[in-house]
Amino acid sequence: MIRSIALIGLAAVALASCDSGAETPAQESAASSGENAAPPPPPQLPGQIVRAFAGTELPALEFSDPEGNTINLGELGTPVLVNLWATWCVPCVVEMPALDQLAAEMEGEVKVLTISQDNRGAEVVVPFFAQRDFRYLEQWLDPQNDLAVAFSDGGLLPVTVLFDAEGKELLRVAGGYEWDSEEAIAQVREALDSGSDESAS
């Protein structure tokens, strides 16, 4: 019984943390023996919305995509949800489809930018996107981790920050989050509305 509890605890820690995606010895054993093991459940996404950093300026940093197109965050002039992620980060990968859904649901209200913090840049991001059917997410790259330095506490990912059209932070989430949930969409809209009211006054 004690051994079972310990194994469950270790599995929970492994799923909750960002890792390299390498197979565990148990997975390798199952694969080599031909067992049809059920895939592990997705990790919990325990991120919470916080507003403690409201008013922080969006840095005027420039990023490129694999084709060489560039974007300057300081020149957007529109509300933007900036997501810092990496291909090796399990919670990041889990929440990406939800961010794609959020981008679809809120098209015209807020631009969703997923900016990879992978040091290998396009080498790993391009294949990652090629294996998935994202309709609204774009492949922006930050291999120098400039945004992680500015917004990630201790380099932990994912981090997602909502800015208004003037580049002022409204809210952020450290950790994975169900961005396609009704609650998340309502929170984003409420923050954007309150930000617009403050700008007008």
N, C-alpha and C positions, 0 to 999 in steps of 0.2 A: 504493500500500500504506500509506504513512504517513498519507495523507488518510483512508483507511478506518479505521485504528486510532484516529485523532483523533475521527472521528464516533462510533465505538462508545463511546469514553470519555465524550464529551459526553452520549450517550443514557443511559449508566449513571448519571451524576451527576444528570441530570434526573429519572430514575425514583426514585432513592434519596432525594430531598429532598422536603419538603412544599412544594407550590406552589399557585397559585390555580386550577389546572385549565384555564387558558387554552390554546387550541390553538396549536401552533407553526406557523410559516410552512409547513413541509413538510406538516403535517396539513391546513392550509387549502388548499394547492395540490392535494393528493390529493382533497379533498372537492369542490373546484370542477371538477376534471377528470373526476369521476365514477368514479375508480378504486376498486375494491373492495379496499382495503388491509386486510391482517389487523390486528386490534387488537394493540397492543403487549403484551408479556408483563407480568404484574404485577411490581411491584418486589420485590426481596428483602426479607425481614423479619429483619434481623440483630440484633434486640434480644436481650440476654442477661439472665438472672435474676441479680440481685445482692442480697446481704443486709447490705450495709455500713451501711444506715440502720435496721436492725432495732431496734424499741423506740420509734421516732418516733411521737408521738401523732397520731391522726386529729383534725384540727381540727373544732371544733363549729360548722361553717358550715351555713347553711340555703340551699337551692336550691329553685327552682320549676320546674314543667313548663309547657308552653304553655296548659294549662287552668287554671293557677293553683294546682294542688296543690303542697304544700311538703314537703320532707324535710330533717331536721336530722341531719347525719352523727354528731353527738355523742350521739344518742339511739337509735341503731339496735339496739345490744345483740346483734348477730349478726355473724359473719364477713362481710366485704365486700371485693370486688375493685373498686376505683375506677379507672376508665379516663378519662383526659383526652384529648379528641380534638377535631377540627374538620373541617368539611365540605371545607375547602380543602387538607387534609393528606392526601397520597396514601397513605402507609403506614397512617394512621388508617382511611381508607375501606376499604383492602384487608383489615385485620384485623377489621373489624366483624362479618362473618358468622361468623368463628371465635369471637368473644366470645359471639355469640348461641348457638352450639353448646355452648360451655363452660357458659353459664348453664343450658341444657337438661340437660346431662350432670350438673351439680352442683347441681341444684335441691334446696333443703332443706339443703345443706351450706354454701353461700356465696352471697351476693347479689351479682350483677354490676350495677354502676352505671356507665353511660356518661354522662359529664357534659361537654357541649359547651362549648368555649372560644371559640365563634364570637361576635364582638362584636355581630353582628346577631341573635343569639338565635333565637327561634322563626321569624323571617322566612326563615331558610335551613334550619333543622333540620327543621321540619315537612315541607317538600317533599322533603327528603332521605329521611326515613323513609317518606313516602308512596310513593316509588319502589322501596322494598325491603320484603321480606317477613320482617322481624324479628319473631320470636314472643316473645322474652323480654326484649329490651332496651327501656329506657324513655327518654323524651326529657327528661332533666334539663339545665338551662341554667345556665351560669356566664358571662354576657357581660362581667362585670367581671374575669374571669380570676383570681379569688381562689385557686383551687386551683393554677393554673399558677404563680403567685407562690410558693406554698408548696412545690410538689413538682417543678416542671419546671426543669431546669438550662438557663438561658438562654432559656427560652420554647420549647424544642424539644418537639415532639409526635410521636407519642403517648407518654404516660407512664401506666403501670398499676401500682397499688400494692395489695398484699394486706394487710388488717388482720384481726386476730383479733376475737373478740367483745368484748374489753375496749378495742378501739380502738388496739391496739399494732401497728405495722408489722411484718410478717413478711418480706416480700420485695418487690422492685419490678423493673420492666423499663422501660428508656428505649429507645424505638424499637418498631417493629412486631414482633409475635411470633405464632407459630402456636398460639394458645390452645386450639384444638380437638385438638391432637396428644396422643397418649398420654403423651408426656414431660411436657407442660405440666400435664395433669390430675394426673399422679402427683406433680409438684413442688408443686402447690397443696395436694393432700391431705396430703403429707408435712409441709409447713410448718404446716398447720392442726393436725395431730396433735402435732407438736413443741411448738407454742404451747400446746395444751391440757395437755400434760404439764408444761410449765414453770409454768403457772398453778396446777396441782394441787399442785405441790411447794413 
